[in-house]
């Protein structure tokens, strides 16, 4: 991913196929690597790769990381709470998509 692509990520355009490094994800969110590593430890986001230096994050990780940041900074939610909230929000979104599909049949 080049600097133009990172600018698109920073402004909100995320391609699901794009993979971000730890550094790129940190810059896009405006946070330190320790915070991103904490998100990984809480299973809020899941990198591809075993070694931290080789981690690659799918585009969806940026959305989840930014949501986590807002929950923490705006509402003071801890990481365990963030994981639960984001999982429930994702489940709700999936249910809404299913309801839309059922409604159009």
ABEGO torsion letter per residue (X at the ends): XBAAAAAAAAAGBBBAABBBBAAAAAAAAGBBAAAAAAAAAAGABBBBEABAAABBBBAAAAAAAAAAAAAAAAAGBBAAAAAAAAAAAAAAAAAAAAAAAAAAX
